[in-house]
């Protein structure tokens, strides 16, 4: 892959990983448009590097929250909260990567995880979720106060993250929106989403880290650097968007993008 294409994919990954528009869906559709399938070992290596850039962005922006899990003492309650929220995605991810025979895992990869059709439909689903999340409701649950039923309902947010393994379903959008529907305060819904995302992205990266050595150094560094820079931009922008209650702007974008992608796929089929 040429460095320029790696930079483009890094920019797409960085902006769409955090803005609620689905990075996986955009990578699949952009990769399809560029005539490059992101499946296979080379595509997996690039995907890992791009997500590593996003992980570094989370660690940079939420460094105080990450350090607070361990300092001045280990915060077992917050750790348990994140552990519960991460269980569904871990089950789905490990189930596909380790639980299925190779032939079935390849089928899932080709027909679901790398399908531009699934990505287009997924964008329409994301549009609906973003639109519904902005309905007025009492937001009272915080990162510090969550307890009782609210504490255990965090697994519902985890289920949203697990569903977002499908391209077109925004991980950040679905987890933030479900948290809002469960009455989480906006800033803490963002914090929960991205601390969960840190675990999910890091875990997926560890599973596929062996593929990184299979990619050329130039494109690898270009893709990683681009992903890191644009991830920082996307993450800071999302915090502002959620605070200003502008998620429906992205609902409109996802709806237009999904319909446009379906029309394009039908026309080129």
Secondary structure by P-SEA (a helix, b strand, c coil): ccaaaaaaaaaaaaaaacccccaaaaaaaaaaaaccccccaaaaaaaaaaaaaaaaaaaaaaaaaaaaaccccccaaaaaaaaaaaaaaaaaaaaaaccccaaaaaaaaacccccaaaaaaaaaaaaaaaaaaaccccccccccccccccccaaaaaaaaaaacccccccaaaaaaaaaaaacccaaaaaaaaaaaaaaaaaaaaaacccccccccaaaaaaaaaaaaaaaaaaaaaaaaaaaacaaaaaaaaaaaaaaaaaaaaaaac
